[in-house]
C-alpha cells in the first residue's frame, strides 16, 4: 500500500515500524487521538471480527487463534450488503476457489496473456458494480433516515 493509517498506540508508533514503512516506501499516518472514526473502516472490521470471534472462544478466551483463519476466510468470501460482492472479488477480480469446488473457474483463455486482461476486465467491472451498489445502499439509508426526520420551521427571532 501507499499509505497505512493506524491509531496512536505505541505498538504502531515506534522506530521499528517507522523504519519498515520507510524501507518499503509506505507513508505511515496516525489517526487523531481518542477519535476512532478517523479510521472507520478498520474500526468497522474490528467490530465485526470481535463479534464473530467471541462466538467461538472458550470462557478463558485463550483459543481465539484457532478460529482466526476460518473467520477471516468467511469474511473475505462473504458477499457484503454494501458492495454486493465479496472483498476477495474486489481485491483479486475473480471469484475465489473454494475447498469444496477447487477446480471451478469462470475464466477461459487461450493464451497466457489473455488471463491478465480478463482478470483486469472482471475487476474493473466488479469495482464499478460495487460503487453503484454502495450508492444505492446509501440512498436507501438516507430514505430510511429521512422518513423519521422532523422538519422544524424556524421564524426570525426564534431561540435555537
N, CA, C and O of each residue as an XYZ file, in Angstrom:
640
protein
N       0.821     -1.201      0.000
C       0.000      0.000      0.000
C       0.862      1.261      0.000
O       2.019      1.241      0.421
N       0.290      2.328     -0.468
C       0.989      3.613     -0.448
C       0.960      4.238      0.937
O       1.913      4.900      1.351
N      -0.138      4.023      1.651
C      -0.343      4.646      2.952
C      -0.951      3.644      3.919
O      -1.793      2.831      3.537
N      -0.523      3.705      5.169
C      -1.127      2.910      6.239
C      -1.541      3.879      7.333
O      -0.744      4.696      7.793
N      -2.811      3.776      7.746
C      -3.294      4.621      8.835
C      -3.493      3.749     10.069
O      -4.110      2.686      9.999
N      -2.967      4.211     11.194
C      -3.091      3.473     12.449
C      -3.468      4.442     13.553
O      -3.462      5.659     13.368
N      -3.797      3.876     14.709
C      -4.039      4.751     15.852
C      -2.701      5.171     16.454
O      -1.643      4.855     15.910
N      -2.751      5.874     17.561
C      -1.553      6.450     18.163
C      -0.837      5.481     19.111
O       0.098      5.880     19.805
N      -1.265      4.216     19.145
C      -0.677      3.245     20.061
C       0.818      3.056     19.851
O       1.319      3.154     18.731
N       1.521      2.783     20.946
C       2.979      2.610     20.876
C       3.369      1.400     20.036
O       4.484      1.338     19.517
N       2.448      0.428     19.898
C       2.750     -0.732     19.060
C       2.758     -0.359     17.577
O       3.247     -1.135     16.757
N       2.229      0.807     17.215
C       2.292      1.296     15.838
C       3.253      2.470     15.689
O       3.889      2.637     14.648
N       3.350      3.266     16.723
C       4.147      4.496     16.657
C       5.499      4.250     17.316
O       5.723      4.626     18.467
N       6.391      3.612     16.570
C       7.717      3.308     17.105
C       8.745      3.316     15.969
O       8.394      3.366     14.790
N       9.997      3.266     16.350
C      11.083      3.366     15.365
C      11.103      2.189     14.399
O      11.408      2.364     13.219
N      10.780      0.986     14.887
C      10.805     -0.193     14.029
C       9.807     -0.046     12.877
O      10.176     -0.221     11.715
N       8.559      0.272     13.187
C       7.566      0.412     12.122
C       7.848      1.611     11.236
O       7.544      1.595     10.043
N       8.421      2.636     11.810
C       8.810      3.797     11.002
C       9.884      3.391      9.987
O       9.833      3.796      8.826
N      10.852      2.590     10.433
C      11.920      2.123      9.540
C      11.368      1.191      8.461
O      11.759      1.284      7.298
N      10.461      0.294      8.845
C       9.867     -0.632      7.876
C       9.065      0.150      6.836
O       9.162     -0.117      5.638
N       8.277      1.112      7.298
C       7.491      1.940      6.369
C       8.399      2.657      5.384
O       8.110      2.716      4.189
N       9.487      3.194      5.886
C      10.437      3.895      5.024
C      11.079      2.923      4.029
O      11.266      3.256      2.858
N      11.413      1.724      4.503
C      12.066      0.716      3.669
C      11.186      0.292      2.493
O      11.670      0.151      1.370
N       9.908      0.093      2.752
C       9.003     -0.366      1.691
C       8.344      0.786      0.936
O       7.556      0.563      0.017
N       8.669      2.016      1.329
C       8.136      3.176      0.622
C       6.677      3.450      0.900
O       5.932      3.864      0.012
N       6.273      3.221      2.122
C       4.886      3.394      2.523
C       4.789      4.539      3.529
O       5.594      4.631      4.456
N       3.817      5.393      3.343
C       3.632      6.520      4.259
C       2.777      6.071      5.442
O       1.724      5.460      5.259
N       3.231      6.374      6.644
C       2.507      5.999      7.855
C       1.778      7.231      8.386
O       2.395      8.264      8.647
N       0.459      7.114      8.542
C      -0.367      8.211      9.044
C      -1.027      7.747     10.337
O      -1.448      6.596     10.455
N      -1.110      8.650     11.297
C      -1.713      8.320     12.590
C      -3.050      9.036     12.733
O      -3.188     10.206     12.375
N      -4.026      8.314     13.261
C      -5.345      8.900     13.466
C      -5.311      9.889     14.626
O      -4.378      9.905     15.428
N      -6.334     10.697     14.690
C      -6.459     11.666     15.770
C      -6.637     10.917     17.089
O      -7.414      9.964     17.151
N      -5.932     11.326     18.145
C      -6.083     10.642     19.436
C      -7.537     10.659     19.920
O      -8.233     11.669     19.812
N      -7.973      9.522     20.452
C      -9.315      9.361     21.022
C     -10.422      9.670     20.015
O     -11.496     10.136     20.394
N     -10.167      9.416     18.763
C     -11.163      9.643     17.714
C     -11.108      8.476     16.725
O     -10.570      8.615     15.627
N     -11.666      7.323     17.118
C     -11.561      6.125     16.276
C     -12.240      6.268     14.914
O     -11.936      5.510     13.992
N     -13.153      7.230     14.776
C     -13.832      7.420     13.497
C     -12.862      7.803     12.383
O     -13.178      7.644     11.204
N     -11.683      8.309     12.749
C     -10.680      8.660     11.747
C     -10.343      7.450     10.885
O     -10.106      7.581      9.684
N     -10.325      6.285     11.498
C     -10.003      5.047     10.801
C     -11.229      4.133     10.838
O     -11.158      2.993     11.298
N     -12.343      4.652     10.350
C     -13.624      3.968     10.458
C     -13.671      2.598      9.818
O     -14.324      1.694     10.340
N     -12.989      2.425      8.695
C     -13.012      1.136      8.005
C     -12.402      0.045      8.879
O     -12.941     -1.058      8.974
N     -11.287      0.357      9.510
C     -10.645     -0.617     10.394
C     -11.488     -0.852     11.637
O     -11.628     -1.989     12.086
N     -12.046      0.209     12.191
C     -12.884      0.066     13.381
C     -14.097     -0.811     13.077
O     -14.509     -1.610     13.918
N     -14.670     -0.667     11.884
C     -15.820     -1.489     11.492
C     -15.407     -2.953     11.371
O     -16.128     -3.843     11.822
N     -14.249     -3.204     10.763
C     -13.743     -4.571     10.646
C     -13.512     -5.155     12.032
O     -13.895     -6.296     12.293
N     -12.892     -4.393     12.919
C     -12.627     -4.882     14.273
C     -13.920     -5.241     14.990
O     -13.984     -6.249     15.694
N     -14.943     -4.425     14.814
C     -16.232     -4.704     15.437
C     -16.807     -6.026     14.932
O     -17.266     -6.855     15.718
N     -16.777     -6.210     13.627
C     -17.266     -7.454     13.029
C     -16.435     -8.642     13.498
O     -16.980     -9.674     13.889
N     -15.132     -8.492     13.457
C     -14.217     -9.563     13.827
C     -14.396     -9.975     15.292
O     -14.497    -11.164     15.593
N     -14.434     -9.002     16.200
C     -14.561     -9.305     17.631
C     -15.883    -10.012     17.905
O     -15.931    -10.955     18.694
N     -16.955     -9.562     17.258
C     -18.257    -10.202     17.436
C     -18.202    -11.664     17.003
O     -18.713    -12.539     17.703
N     -17.588    -11.932     15.856
C     -17.516    -13.299     15.345
C     -16.606    -14.184     16.192
O     -16.953    -15.326     16.493
N     -15.461    -13.669     16.570
C     -14.502    -14.477     17.327
C     -15.066    -14.810     18.705
O     -14.801    -15.884     19.245
N     -15.847    -13.884     19.276
C     -16.430    -14.097     20.604
C     -17.413    -15.264     20.604
O     -17.597    -15.917     21.631
N     -18.039    -15.529     19.474
C     -18.998    -16.632     19.380
C     -18.333    -17.995     19.551
O     -18.980    -18.955     19.969
N     -17.053    -18.080     19.231
C     -16.373    -19.366     19.221
C     -15.380    -19.555     20.361
O     -14.982    -20.684     20.648
N     -14.980    -18.489     21.003
C     -13.966    -18.591     22.060
C     -14.508    -19.306     23.286
O     -15.703    -19.263     23.579
N     -13.607    -19.960     23.989
C     -13.988    -20.561     25.254
C     -14.057    -19.472     26.326
O     -13.749    -18.311     26.055
N     -14.456    -19.844     27.527
C     -14.624    -18.848     28.593
C     -13.312    -18.212     29.027
O     -13.318    -17.103     29.561
N     -12.193    -18.884     28.812
C     -10.888    -18.313     29.166
C     -10.338    -17.389     28.074
O      -9.330    -16.713     28.280
N     -10.996    -17.363     26.926
C     -10.599    -16.527     25.782
C      -9.169    -16.787     25.323
O      -8.479    -15.872     24.873
N      -8.731    -18.023     25.436
C      -7.349    -18.339     25.053
C      -7.257    -19.221     23.801
O      -6.179    -19.715     23.470
N      -8.368    -19.416     23.118
C      -8.326    -20.246     21.910
C      -8.781    -19.491     20.660
O      -9.121    -20.107     19.649
N      -8.787    -18.154     20.730
C      -9.286    -17.356     19.615
C      -8.484    -17.580     18.338
O      -9.031    -17.511     17.238
N      -7.185    -17.847     18.485
C      -6.336    -18.011     17.303
C      -6.687    -19.263     16.500
O      -6.370    -19.350     15.314
N      -7.335    -20.225     17.140
C      -7.761    -21.442     16.450
C      -8.791    -21.113     15.366
O      -8.799    -21.725     14.298
N      -9.650    -20.147     15.654
C     -10.751    -19.820     14.755
C     -10.442    -18.677     13.792
O     -11.221    -18.398     12.881
N      -9.320    -18.029     13.995
C      -8.969    -16.858     13.190
C      -8.989    -17.123     11.679
O      -9.631    -16.365     10.952
N      -8.316    -18.161     11.177
C      -8.319    -18.381      9.718
C      -9.721    -18.585      9.144
O     -10.028    -18.073      8.067
N     -10.567    -19.321      9.848
C     -11.924    -19.580      9.349
C     -12.762    -18.311      9.313
O     -13.521    -18.090      8.369
N     -12.626    -17.482     10.335
C     -13.406    -16.245     10.392
C     -12.946    -15.266      9.315
O     -13.774    -14.629      8.665
N     -11.650    -15.143      9.124
C     -11.131    -14.254      8.079
C     -11.547    -14.773      6.700
O     -11.916    -13.985      5.829
N     -11.489    -16.086      6.500
C     -11.906    -16.682      5.232
C     -13.384    -16.376      4.960
O     -13.751    -15.967      3.858
N     -14.219    -16.580      5.976
C     -15.653    -16.323      5.812
C     -15.915    -14.856      5.491
O     -16.739    -14.541      4.633
N     -15.222    -13.972      6.172
C     -15.401    -12.535      5.930
C     -14.984    -12.168      4.506
O     -15.715    -11.474      3.800
N     -13.827    -12.627      4.094
C     -13.292    -12.257      2.780
C     -14.076    -12.855      1.620
O     -14.040    -12.326      0.509
N     -14.786    -13.955      1.867
C     -15.515    -14.621      0.799
C     -17.015    -14.402      0.858
O     -17.741    -14.817     -0.045
N     -17.482    -13.754      1.913
C     -18.908    -13.467      2.040
C     -19.293    -12.240      1.232
O     -18.516    -11.293      1.110
N     -20.489    -12.266      0.684
C     -20.983    -11.116     -0.076
C     -21.405    -10.045      0.926
O     -22.164    -10.321      1.855
N     -20.917     -8.838      0.735
C     -21.226     -7.735      1.641
C     -22.401     -6.932      1.101
O     -22.466     -6.626     -0.089
N     -23.318     -6.598      1.984
C     -24.526     -5.894      1.554
C     -24.211     -4.527      0.957
O     -24.939     -4.052      0.086
N     -23.148     -3.897      1.409
C     -22.838     -2.554      0.903
C     -22.300     -2.569     -0.523
O     -22.527     -1.618     -1.270
N     -21.595     -3.622     -0.915
C     -20.997     -3.677     -2.254
C     -21.681     -4.674     -3.181
O     -21.603     -4.537     -4.402
N     -22.349     -5.671     -2.615
C     -22.949     -6.725     -3.426
C     -21.939     -7.759     -3.884
O     -22.279     -8.674     -4.634
N     -20.688     -7.618     -3.433
C     -19.610     -8.538     -3.800
C     -18.799     -8.876     -2.553
O     -18.961     -8.252     -1.504
N     -17.936     -9.858     -2.683
C     -17.055    -10.208     -1.567
C     -15.778     -9.371     -1.640
O     -15.391     -8.936     -2.725
N     -15.119     -9.140     -0.504
C     -13.832     -8.448     -0.539
C     -12.828     -9.155     -1.446
O     -12.019     -8.501     -2.104
N     -12.874    -10.485     -1.486
C     -11.968    -11.240     -2.351
C     -12.172    -10.848     -3.813
O     -11.206    -10.612     -4.539
N     -13.438    -10.781     -4.241
C     -13.724    -10.425     -5.630
C     -13.217     -9.024     -5.953
O     -12.695     -8.786     -7.042
N     -13.371     -8.101     -5.013
C     -12.926     -6.729     -5.255
C     -11.408     -6.628     -5.285
O     -10.854     -5.816     -6.026
N     -10.737     -7.442     -4.492
C      -9.273     -7.379     -4.433
C      -8.613     -8.107     -5.601
O      -7.627     -7.622     -6.155
N      -9.152     -9.268     -5.979
C      -8.470    -10.111     -6.963
C      -9.171    -10.202     -8.313
O      -8.651    -10.821     -9.241
N     -10.337     -9.595     -8.426
C     -11.012     -9.557     -9.717
C     -11.596    -10.870    -10.172
O     -11.842    -11.056    -11.364
N     -11.821    -11.772     -9.265
C     -12.444    -13.050     -9.630
C     -13.072    -13.668     -8.399
O     -12.792    -13.267     -7.269
N     -13.917    -14.641     -8.633
C     -14.500    -15.368     -7.509
C     -13.434    -16.296     -6.930
O     -12.598    -16.824     -7.665
N     -13.466    -16.493     -5.619
C     -12.455    -17.359     -5.011
C     -12.716    -18.831     -5.316
O     -13.845    -19.247     -5.575
N     -11.660    -19.581     -5.276
C     -11.805    -21.034     -5.349
C     -12.123    -21.519     -3.946
O     -11.501    -21.091     -2.974
N     -13.080    -22.399     -3.850
C     -13.486    -22.913     -2.547
C     -12.977    -24.337     -2.366
O     -12.815    -25.071     -3.341
N     -12.729    -24.723     -1.131
C     -12.210    -26.071     -0.869
C     -13.110    -27.176     -1.414
O     -12.625    -28.246     -1.782
N     -14.432    -26.922     -1.468
C     -15.356    -27.951     -1.932
C     -15.489    -27.985     -3.447
O     -16.085    -28.912     -3.996
N     -14.940    -26.986     -4.127
C     -15.017    -26.914     -5.574
C     -13.735    -26.267     -6.102
O     -13.787    -25.181     -6.679
N     -12.586    -26.921     -5.910
C     -11.304    -26.276     -6.201
C     -11.021    -26.016     -7.674
O     -10.160    -25.194     -7.989
N     -11.707    -26.681     -8.575
C     -11.377    -26.537     -9.994
C     -12.332    -25.613    -10.739
O     -12.122    -25.326    -11.918
N     -13.370    -25.151    -10.069
C     -14.329    -24.272    -10.741
C     -13.704    -22.907    -10.994
O     -13.104    -22.307    -10.102
N     -13.850    -22.438    -12.196
C     -13.367    -21.101    -12.534
C     -14.238    -20.532    -13.639
O     -14.796    -21.272    -14.450
N     -14.347    -19.219    -13.664
C     -15.138    -18.578    -14.713
C     -14.244    -18.086    -15.836
O     -14.724    -17.507    -16.810
N     -12.955    -18.313    -15.704
C     -12.011    -17.830    -16.701
C     -11.697    -18.914    -17.724
O     -11.338    -20.039    -17.380
N     -11.843    -18.542    -18.986
C     -11.441    -19.406    -20.084
C     -10.565    -18.539    -20.980
O     -10.998    -17.488    -21.455
N      -9.333    -18.982    -21.208
C      -8.435    -18.196    -22.045
C      -7.555    -19.122    -22.862
O      -7.212    -20.224    -22.435
N      -7.199    -18.652    -24.042
C      -6.406    -19.460    -24.958
C      -4.919    -19.173    -24.857
O      -4.096    -20.054    -25.107
N      -4.572    -17.959    -24.497
C      -3.168    -17.572    -24.410
C      -2.897    -17.033    -23.012
O      -3.782    -16.430    -22.405
N      -1.705    -17.237    -22.497
C      -1.414    -16.789    -21.131
C      -1.674    -15.308    -20.888
O      -2.145    -14.938    -19.813
N      -1.375    -14.451    -21.868
C      -1.579    -13.018    -21.634
C      -3.062    -12.651    -21.563
O      -3.407    -11.594    -21.033
N      -3.945    -13.508    -22.089
C      -5.382    -13.251    -22.010
C      -5.888    -13.295    -20.572
O      -6.849    -12.611    -20.220
N      -5.238    -14.099    -19.756
C      -5.685    -14.249    -18.371
C      -5.644    -12.909    -17.649
O      -6.623    -12.525    -17.011
N      -4.527    -12.192    -17.740
C      -4.388    -10.918    -17.031
C      -5.404     -9.895    -17.541
O      -5.992     -9.153    -16.754
N      -5.606     -9.857    -18.847
C      -6.586     -8.937    -19.428
C      -7.972     -9.244    -18.889
O      -8.724     -8.338    -18.529
N      -8.305    -10.527    -18.835
C      -9.617    -10.935    -18.348
C      -9.774    -10.626    -16.860
O     -10.840    -10.180    -16.435
N      -8.747    -10.852    -16.077
C      -8.797    -10.534    -14.647
C      -9.043     -9.040    -14.451
O      -9.887     -8.649    -13.645
N      -8.317     -8.217    -15.178
C      -8.464     -6.768    -15.030
C      -9.844     -6.294    -15.494
O     -10.427     -5.396    -14.885
N     -10.362     -6.883    -16.551
C     -11.703     -6.517    -17.009
C     -12.745     -6.891    -15.958
O     -13.643     -6.104    -15.656
N     -12.621     -8.092    -15.404
C     -13.565     -8.538    -14.381
C     -13.462     -7.642    -13.151
O     -14.478     -7.251    -12.575
N     -12.239     -7.320    -12.754
C     -12.036     -6.493    -11.558
C     -12.616     -5.100    -11.769
O     -13.284     -4.570    -10.882
N     -12.373     -4.506    -12.922
C     -12.925     -3.182    -13.206
C     -14.451     -3.206    -13.215
O     -15.096     -2.292    -12.703
N     -15.019     -4.251    -13.796
C     -16.473     -4.403    -13.791
C     -16.982     -4.561    -12.367
O     -17.987     -3.957    -11.993
N     -16.289     -5.373    -11.571
C     -16.688     -5.594    -10.178
C     -16.622     -4.301     -9.373
O     -17.520     -4.021     -8.578
N     -15.575     -3.516     -9.569
C     -15.444     -2.253     -8.841
C     -16.550     -1.270     -9.229
O     -17.091     -0.576     -8.368
N     -16.888     -1.207    -10.519
C     -17.984     -0.331    -10.957
C     -19.309     -0.793    -10.360
O     -20.112      0.017     -9.899
N     -19.524     -2.106    -10.376
C     -20.745     -2.667     -9.815
C     -20.820     -2.373     -8.318
O     -21.880     -2.007     -7.811
N     -19.710     -2.530     -7.614
C     -19.681     -2.265     -6.177
C     -19.976     -0.799     -5.890
O     -20.710     -0.483     -4.955
N     -19.407      0.094     -6.690
C     -19.644      1.529     -6.496
C     -21.126      1.857     -6.673
O     -21.700      2.602     -5.879
N     -21.742      1.298     -7.716
C     -23.171      1.523     -7.942
C     -23.997      0.964     -6.785
O     -24.971      1.579     -6.354
N     -23.603     -0.197     -6.293
C     -24.322     -0.827     -5.190
C     -24.189      0.004     -3.915
O     -25.156      0.148     -3.167
N     -23.015      0.542     -3.667
C     -22.794      1.386     -2.486
C     -23.661      2.640     -2.574
O     -24.293      3.026     -1.590
N     -23.695      3.272     -3.735
C     -24.524      4.469     -3.914
C     -25.992      4.135     -3.664
O     -26.700      4.895     -3.003
N     -26.444      3.010     -4.186
C     -27.829      2.579     -3.974
C     -28.102      2.347     -2.485
O     -29.134      2.775     -1.969
N     -27.182      1.675     -1.800
C     -27.354      1.421     -0.365
C     -27.367      2.727      0.422
O     -28.124      2.859      1.384
N     -26.545      3.686      0.028
C     -26.534      4.989      0.699
C     -27.866      5.710      0.495
O     -28.379      6.339      1.420
N     -28.421      5.620     -0.704
C     -29.721      6.241     -0.969
C     -30.809      5.593     -0.121
O     -31.675      6.288      0.410
N     -30.774      4.267      0.011
C     -31.746      3.578      0.862
C     -31.609      4.008      2.316
O     -32.610      4.232      2.997
N     -30.373      4.124      2.793
C     -30.139      4.565      4.171
C     -30.671      5.973      4.383
O     -31.288      6.258      5.409
N     -30.438      6.848      3.427
C     -30.921      8.225      3.540
C     -32.443      8.258      3.558
O     -33.036      9.004      4.337
N     -33.076      7.461      2.715
C     -34.537      7.405      2.680
C     -35.088      6.940      4.020
O     -36.049      7.515      4.531
N     -34.478      5.891      4.598
C     -34.923      5.400      5.912
C     -34.735      6.463      6.986
O     -35.604      6.652      7.836
N     -33.604      7.156      6.949
C     -33.325      8.205      7.932
C     -34.310      9.359      7.780
O     -34.861      9.844      8.768
N     -34.529      9.793      6.550
C     -35.397     10.945      6.299
C     -36.859     10.670      6.644
O     -37.613     11.602      6.922
N     -37.265      9.397      6.630
C     -38.647      9.044      6.917
C     -39.054      9.510      8.320
O     -40.187      9.951      8.513
N     -38.160      9.420      9.291
C     -38.471      9.777     10.675
C     -37.904     11.137     11.078
O     -37.971     11.518     12.246
N     -37.363     11.845     10.142
C     -36.736     13.135     10.441
C     -37.793     14.228     10.477
O     -38.653     14.308      9.599
N     -37.719     15.067     11.499
C     -38.653     16.191     11.575
C     -38.067     17.375     10.812
O     -36.851     17.507     10.677
N     -38.931     18.204     10.333
C     -38.513     19.391      9.588
C     -39.018     20.625     10.340
O     -40.100     21.135     10.049
N     -38.241     21.095     11.292
C     -38.701     22.242     12.087
C     -38.765     23.514     11.240
O     -37.950     23.736     10.344
N     -39.743     24.323     11.551
C     -39.883     25.615     10.873
C     -39.405     26.702     11.824
O     -39.995     26.920     12.882
N     -38.354     27.364     11.446
C     -37.823     28.448     12.252
C     -38.293     29.776     11.668
O     -38.377     29.960     10.453
N     -38.590     30.678     12.571
C     -39.002     32.018     12.180
C     -37.990     32.991     12.762
O     -37.423     32.753     13.829
N     -37.778     34.054     12.072
C     -36.846     35.071     12.528
C     -37.197     35.490     13.960
O     -38.328     35.879     14.249
N     -36.216     35.404     14.833
C     -36.408     35.767     16.239
C     -36.571     34.559     17.152
O     -36.521     34.713     18.372
N     -36.768     33.339     16.593
C     -36.867     32.124     17.413
C     -35.542     31.854     18.100
O     -34.472     32.102     17.542
N     -35.630     31.337     19.331
C     -34.424     30.903     20.023
C     -34.117     29.475     19.600
O     -34.984     28.602     19.642
N     -32.898     29.253     19.200
C     -32.495     27.901     18.791
C     -31.338     27.410     19.623
O     -30.864     26.292     19.422
